[in-house]
Amino acid sequence: MRPMLTAPNIDPIAIHFPAFDFFGHHEPAIHWYGIMYLLGFLAFWWFANRRARSSGSTWQREEIADLLFYGALGVILGGRLGEVIFYQPKYFLEYPLKVFAIWEGGMSFHGGLLGVIVAIWCFARHTGRTFFQVADFVVPLTPIGLGAGRFGNFINQEYWGTVSDLPWAMVFRTGGPLARHPSQLYEVALEGVALFVILWLYSARPRATGAVSGLFLICYGAFRFAVEFVRVPDDNLGYLAFGWVTMGQMLCLPMLLFGAWLMWRAAHATE
């Protein structure tokens, strides 16, 4: 039997502040999960400014800061509400104040996506652009944040995969004694690295409006749908049908369909 890999036992709290205990038994602290989101926002800001300076761009540097503000609100509020509505409604009904404890983890991508859609719509109206003019600029800049968030899940040892005997399977302290797929790292590679490279290269040339957004929806939907096959579903939901369909897969289906329609529309717009 091969020796099993063990997921690194990293303290989810990056910085403790025991000397400033203003919160009773809950000392203030900075969590790695929050730091991952901060890195994602900083990466968005840096790459957005770089793209705004490229030849032919109609974007101004002042607009990037506003766009980041709108987007951050959409990600945080939408992601947390999505976790509440889609995945853990009973838990948050029992402990409603936990809705605000975003540093503990628990952010739904699909909820965050809906929040960002609302943010893009508001920003587009504010700046006089169309929705997809803004969306096509935004989506190539988001995968680094997605990958960083998944790495935060890995540090927290949450959302791990099913039991596996593959050479890179890992034992998670929160997942029992058996080795499992490190599904968080699969998502870092697919939703973070691969998706960033695909969208950055594709959007480097002028495309029909909506095409970049459509490719994002198709690629993310396909990557997430595939990883869900080896990711353990939430305990309170389990598999929804056929012993393998998960909530994540169900939420990816409309993304795939709408993304395919956007790509089809963009292709016909250029004919």
RODO-2510 file (C-alpha; in nm, 4 decimals, decimal comma):
residues 271
     n   res          X          Y          Z
     1     m     0,0000     0,0000     0,0000
     2     r     0,1348     0,3397    -0,0973
     3     p     0,1809     0,6036     0,1763
     4     m    -0,1147     0,8424     0,1816
     5     l    -0,0684     1,2141     0,1305
     6     t    -0,1975     1,4387     0,4048
     7     a    -0,3388     1,7810     0,3360
     8     p    -0,1224     2,0467     0,5066
     9     n    -0,2613     2,1382     0,8458
    10     i    -0,2657     2,5166     0,8008
    11     d    -0,4328     2,7278     1,0659
    12     p    -0,7318     2,8907     0,8918
    13     i    -0,6502     3,2054     1,0898
    14     a    -0,3516     3,3853     0,9433
    15     i    -0,3156     3,6514     1,2149
    16     h    -0,4480     3,6381     1,5709
    17     f    -0,5088     3,9465     1,7835
    18     p    -0,5469     3,8028     2,1344
    19     a    -0,4570     4,1337     2,2997
    20     f    -0,7614     4,3063     2,1476
    21     d    -1,0440     4,0848     2,2620
    22     f    -1,3429     4,3126     2,2050
    23     f    -1,5774     4,0310     2,1107
    24     g    -1,6099     3,8178     2,4218
    25     h    -1,4986     3,4638     2,3442
    26     h    -1,4349     3,5408     1,9744
    27     e    -1,1007     3,7146     1,9429
    28     p    -1,0563     3,9310     1,6313
    29     a    -0,8466     3,7663     1,3640
    30     i    -0,7599     3,7750     0,9966
    31     h    -0,8514     3,4522     0,8181
    32     w    -0,6741     3,3092     0,5167
    33     y    -1,0120     3,2818     0,3438
    34     g    -1,0554     3,6568     0,3647
    35     i    -0,6992     3,7130     0,2452
    36     m    -0,7723     3,5000    -0,0626
    37     y    -1,0646     3,7254    -0,1502
    38     l    -0,8473     4,0322    -0,1003
    39     l    -0,5855     3,8850    -0,3377
    40     g    -0,8585     3,8207    -0,5925
    41     f    -0,9777     4,1809    -0,5758
    42     l    -0,6213     4,3123    -0,6048
    43     a    -0,5568     4,0893    -0,9076
    44     f    -0,8784     4,2176    -1,0662
    45     w    -0,7711     4,5777    -1,0098
    46     w    -0,4207     4,5211    -1,1525
    47     f    -0,5290     4,3349    -1,4653
    48     a    -0,8217     4,5718    -1,5232
    49     n    -0,5869     4,8714    -1,5206
    50     r    -0,3497     4,6924    -1,7555
    51     r    -0,6306     4,6186    -1,9996
    52     a    -0,7672     4,9729    -1,9686
    53     r    -0,4276     5,1072    -2,0806
    54     s    -0,4183     4,8869    -2,3920
    55     s    -0,4620     5,0472    -2,7332
    56     g    -0,8208     5,0938    -2,8406
    57     s    -0,9593     5,0697    -2,4865
    58     t    -1,2482     5,2997    -2,3960
    59     w    -1,1989     5,2472    -2,0228
    60     q    -1,0560     5,5083    -1,7877
    61     r    -0,8506     5,4311    -1,4772
    62     e    -1,1029     5,6158    -1,2591
    63     e    -1,3742     5,3778    -1,3742
    64     i    -1,1773     5,0715    -1,2642
    65     a    -1,1937     5,1661    -0,8962
    66     d    -1,5713     5,2181    -0,9234
    67     l    -1,6114     4,8890    -1,1102
    68     l    -1,4143     4,7058    -0,8402
    69     f    -1,6343     4,8560    -0,5704
    70     y    -1,9535     4,7485    -0,7475
    71     g    -1,8098     4,4033    -0,8172
    72     a    -1,6847     4,3463    -0,4616
    73     l    -2,0278     4,4239    -0,3215
    74     g    -2,1866     4,1878    -0,5717
    75     v    -1,9438     3,9053    -0,4939
    76     i    -1,9687     3,9310    -0,1157
    77     l    -2,3413     3,9956    -0,0799
    78     g    -2,4445     3,7631    -0,3609
    79     g    -2,2027     3,4889    -0,2621
    80     r    -2,3192     3,4845     0,0984
    81     l    -2,6887     3,5033     0,0129
    82     g    -2,6393     3,2262    -0,2425
    83     e    -2,4863     3,0046     0,0268
    84     v    -2,7872     3,0770     0,2474
    85     i    -3,0529     3,0214    -0,0202
    86     f    -2,9054     2,7410    -0,2302
    87     y    -2,7085     2,5327     0,0171
    88     q    -2,7790     2,5960     0,3871
    89     p    -3,1201     2,7594     0,4362
    90     k    -3,2068     2,5565     0,7491
    91     y    -2,8741     2,6307     0,9195
    92     f    -2,9018     3,0053     0,8670
    93     l    -3,2644     3,0097     0,9752
    94     e    -3,1460     2,8547     1,3020
    95     y    -2,8419     3,0840     1,3338
    96     p    -2,9345     3,4005     1,1388
    97     l    -2,6393     3,6079     1,2623
    98     k    -2,4020     3,3588     1,0958
    99     v    -2,5057     3,5163     0,7649
   100     f    -2,2571     3,7939     0,8404
   101     a    -1,9668     3,5640     0,9392
   102     i    -1,8118     3,5551     0,5924
   103     w    -1,4637     3,5049     0,7411
   104     e    -1,5689     3,1521     0,8396
   105     g    -1,6106     3,0514     0,4741
   106     g    -1,9259     2,9539     0,2930
   107     m    -1,9620     3,1560    -0,0274
   108     s    -2,1639     3,0281    -0,3211
   109     f    -2,0165     3,0963    -0,6653
   110     h    -2,3591     3,0929    -0,8288
   111     g    -2,4907     3,3395    -0,5709
   112     g    -2,1832     3,5545    -0,6264
   113     l    -2,2465     3,5381    -1,0004
   114     l    -2,5999     3,6675    -0,9542
   115     g    -2,4650     3,9432    -0,7294
   116     v    -2,2072     4,0417    -0,9922
   117     i    -2,4768     4,0425    -1,2625
   118     v    -2,6724     4,2959    -1,0573
   119     a    -2,3535     4,4967    -0,9966
   120     i    -2,2666     4,4990    -1,3691
   121     w    -2,6184     4,6099    -1,4572
   122     c    -2,5984     4,8980    -1,2065
   123     f    -2,2517     5,0006    -1,3261
   124     a    -2,3561     4,9834    -1,6916
   125     r    -2,6505     5,2128    -1,6279
   126     h    -2,4274     5,4508    -1,4320
   127     t    -2,1674     5,4758    -1,7105
   128     g    -2,3938     5,4599    -2,0161
   129     r    -2,2555     5,1289    -2,1400
   130     t    -2,4510     4,8176    -2,2282
   131     f    -2,4586     4,5258    -1,9889
   132     f    -2,2438     4,2997    -2,2058
   133     q    -1,9898     4,5727    -2,2805
   134     v    -1,9165     4,5747    -1,9086
   135     a    -1,9522     4,1970    -1,8635
   136     d    -1,7096     4,1200    -2,1473
   137     f    -1,4522     4,3448    -1,9804
   138     v    -1,5074     4,1928    -1,6354
   139     v    -1,5155     3,8165    -1,6906
   140     p    -1,1525     3,7655    -1,8052
   141     l    -1,0406     3,9317    -1,4817
   142     t    -1,2339     3,7093    -1,2412
   143     p    -1,0703     3,3620    -1,2613
   144     i    -0,7746     3,4537    -1,0397
   145     g    -1,0185     3,5479    -0,7656
   146     l    -1,2111     3,2254    -0,8213
   147     g    -0,8917     3,0216    -0,7939
   148     a    -0,7832     3,2116    -0,4818
   149     g    -1,1186     3,1439    -0,3181
   150     r    -1,0851     2,7717    -0,3905
   151     f    -0,7386     2,7727    -0,2381
   152     g    -0,8995     2,9282     0,0684
   153     n    -1,1337     2,6281     0,0765
   154     f    -0,8269     2,4023     0,0630
   155     i    -0,6687     2,5821     0,3600
   156     n    -0,9958     2,5504     0,5515
   157     q    -1,0128     2,1816     0,4495
   158     e    -1,3711     2,2140     0,3303
   159     y    -1,5513     2,0995     0,0149
   160     w    -1,3140     1,8046    -0,0337
   161     g    -1,3765     1,5240    -0,2765
   162     t    -1,4885     1,1635    -0,2672
   163     v    -1,2688     0,8786    -0,1452
   164     s    -0,9960     0,7906    -0,3945
   165     d    -0,6853     0,5732    -0,4290
   166     l    -0,5170     0,7970    -0,6853
   167     p    -0,1542     0,8866    -0,6094
   168     w    -0,2413     1,2496    -0,5321
   169     a    -0,5439     1,1751    -0,3111
   170     m    -0,5136     1,3350     0,0332
   171     v    -0,6329     1,2748     0,3848
   172     f    -0,8168     1,5802     0,5211
   173     r    -0,8464     1,6198     0,8957
   174     t    -1,2113     1,7183     0,8480
   175     g    -1,2848     1,4271     0,6129
   176     g    -1,1979     1,1212     0,8152
   177     p    -0,9102     0,8715     0,7807
   178     l    -0,9515     0,7905     0,4094
   179     a    -0,7716     0,9684     0,1244
   180     r    -0,9903     1,1863    -0,0957
   181     h    -0,9779     1,3795    -0,4192
   182     p    -0,8360     1,7277    -0,3465
   183     s    -1,1261     1,8739    -0,5426
   184     q    -1,0434     2,2257    -0,4240
   185     l    -0,7097     2,2053    -0,6072
   186     y    -0,8823     2,0727    -0,9193
   187     e    -1,0952     2,3864    -0,9106
   188     v    -0,7905     2,6076    -0,8558
   189     a    -0,6384     2,4574    -1,1709
   190     l    -0,9553     2,4696    -1,3819
   191     e    -1,1600     2,7657    -1,2564
   192     g    -0,8508     2,9686    -1,1754
   193     v    -0,5531     2,8991    -1,4016
   194     a    -0,7092     2,7362    -1,7091
   195     l    -1,0100     2,9692    -1,7213
   196     f    -0,7882     3,2764    -1,6857
   197     v    -0,5590     3,1694    -1,9716
   198     i    -0,8522     3,0821    -2,2005
   199     l    -1,0413     3,4072    -2,1423
   200     w    -0,7359     3,6341    -2,1421
   201     l    -0,6159     3,5007    -2,4763
   202     y    -0,9641     3,4940    -2,6308
   203     s    -1,0470     3,8495    -2,5218
   204     a    -0,7120     3,9882    -2,6399
   205     r    -0,8683     4,0337    -2,9864
   206     p    -1,1906     4,2234    -3,0617
   207     r    -1,4936     3,9979    -3,0261
   208     a    -1,8632     4,0401    -3,0878
   209     t    -2,0465     4,1735    -2,7846
   210     g    -2,1405     3,8901    -2,5498
   211     a    -1,8923     3,6382    -2,6909
   212     v    -1,6422     3,6655    -2,4046
   213     s    -1,9208     3,6391    -2,1466
   214     g    -2,0609     3,3375    -2,3282
   215     l    -1,7246     3,1610    -2,3296
   216     f    -1,6865     3,2296    -1,9572
   217     l    -2,0245     3,0722    -1,8811
   218     i    -1,9521     2,7673    -2,0958
   219     c    -1,6027     2,7048    -1,9581
   220     y    -1,6863     2,7660    -1,5944
   221     g    -2,0061     2,5628    -1,6218
   222     a    -1,8226     2,2704    -1,7840
   223     f    -1,5308     2,2800    -1,5376
   224     r    -1,7551     2,2992    -1,2319
   225     f    -1,9929     2,0329    -1,3656
   226     a    -1,6991     1,7945    -1,4166
   227     v    -1,5427     1,8523    -1,0722
   228     e    -1,8777     1,7914    -0,9038
   229     f    -1,8474     1,4231    -1,0019
   230     v    -1,5610     1,3842    -0,7503
   231     r    -1,6701     1,6425    -0,4932
   232     v    -1,8753     1,5401    -0,1917
   233     p    -2,2084     1,7275    -0,1917
   234     d    -2,3234     1,9249     0,1094
   235     d    -2,4494     1,7000     0,3896
   236     n    -2,7824     1,8776     0,4108
   237     l    -2,8480     1,8334     0,0373
   238     g    -2,6757     1,5155    -0,0774
   239     y    -2,7285     1,4010    -0,4332
   240     l    -3,0441     1,5394    -0,5888
   241     a    -3,1089     1,2696    -0,8516
   242     f    -2,9753     0,9415    -0,9936
   243     g    -2,7238     0,9107    -0,7106
   244     w    -2,4828     1,1602    -0,8669
   245     v    -2,6541     1,4887    -0,9624
   246     t    -2,5545     1,7715    -0,7256
   247     m    -2,6878     2,1194    -0,6626
   248     g    -2,3710     2,2613    -0,8191
   249     q    -2,4410     2,0713    -1,1412
   250     m    -2,8029     2,1828    -1,1483
   251     l    -2,6966     2,5448    -1,1129
   252     c    -2,4383     2,5029    -1,3913
   253     l    -2,6936     2,3881    -1,6494
   254     p    -2,8511     2,7317    -1,7098
   255     m    -2,4987     2,8771    -1,7303
   256     l    -2,4049     2,6316    -2,0045
   257     l    -2,7254     2,6906    -2,1995
   258     f    -2,7129     3,0694    -2,1745
   259     g    -2,3414     3,0731    -2,2557
   260     a    -2,4022     2,8627    -2,5673
   261     w    -2,6792     3,1012    -2,6757
   262     l    -2,4523     3,4034    -2,6269
   263     m    -2,1780     3,2419    -2,8367
   264     w    -2,4314     3,1504    -3,1066
   265     r    -2,5681     3,5062    -3,1104
   266     a    -2,2170     3,6521    -3,1253
   267     a    -2,1202     3,4211    -3,4134
   268     h    -2,4260     3,5234    -3,6155
   269     a    -2,3701     3,8907    -3,5376
   270     t    -2,0359     3,8758    -3,7208
   271     e    -2,1731     3,7089    -4,0340
***
